[in-house]
Amino acid sequence: MPFIDTGQLFEIGGITIHIGINALSLLMLMVFIVGIWALVASIKNRNLLAVLFSVATVATFGFFAIATIFTYGYPDLGH
């Protein structure tokens, strides 16, 4: 996955914050958090199909969010 840098937002203490792939990782983290919420709700309602889809969502989006952050970093540390 290439690093997509659409521009520099700002700089804090020598650390440059960019938009692009970092925004994608934040969006995936938000979907991961909503997936955890859906997983808890589906377990409370004892809905097996919803549990399966929630587990798949949490595993997929959680893995890719963490992998994107570890691969490209958030924020970009000036590599």
C-alpha positions in Angstrom: 0.0 0.0 0.0 1.6 3.2 -1.1 1.7 6.2 1.3 -0.8 8.7 0.1 0.2 12.1 1.3 -2.4 14.7 0.4 -0.8 17.5 2.3 0.5 18.8 5.6 -1.9 19.8 8.3 0.3 21.3 11.0 3.4 20.7 13.0 3.6 20.2 16.8 7.0 20.1 18.4 8.9 18.9 15.3 6.3 16.3 14.5 4.5 16.9 11.2 0.8 15.8 10.9 -0.2 14.8 7.4 -3.6 13.9 5.9 -4.0 10.8 3.8 -3.3 7.3 5.0 -3.4 8.5 8.5 -7.1 9.6 8.1 -7.8 6.1 6.7 -6.4 4.5 9.8 -8.5 6.8 12.0 -11.6 5.9 10.0 -10.8 2.2 10.4 -10.3 2.7 14.2 -13.8 4.3 14.4 -15.4 1.4 12.6 -13.5 -0.9 14.9 -14.9 0.9 18.0 -18.5 0.8 16.6 -17.9 -2.9 15.8 -17.1 -3.6 19.5 -20.2 -1.8 20.5 -22.3 -3.9 18.0 -20.6 -7.1 19.3 -21.6 -6.3 22.9 -25.1 -5.4 21.9 -25.5 -8.6 19.8 -24.2 -10.8 22.7 -26.7 -9.2 25.0 -29.5 -9.9 22.5 -28.2 -13.5 21.9 -28.2 -12.9 18.1 -25.7 -15.5 16.7 -25.6 -14.0 13.1 -25.0 -10.5 14.4 -22.2 -11.9 16.7 -20.5 -13.6 13.7 -20.6 -10.4 11.6 -19.5 -8.2 14.5 -16.5 -10.5 15.3 -15.6 -10.4 11.6 -15.8 -6.6 11.5 -13.8 -6.2 14.7 -11.1 -8.6 13.6 -10.8 -7.1 10.0 -11.0 -3.4 10.8 -9.0 -3.7 14.0 -6.2 -5.6 12.3 -5.9 -3.2 9.4 -6.1 -0.1 11.6 -3.3 -1.3 13.8 -1.2 -2.5 10.9 -1.6 0.8 9.1 -0.7 2.8 12.2 2.4 0.6 12.8 3.4 0.6 9.1 3.0 4.3 8.3 2.8 5.8 11.7 0.4 8.3 13.2 1.6 11.0 13.1 4.2 10.9 10.4 7.5 11.3 12.4 9.4 12.8 9.5 10.8 9.6 7.9 
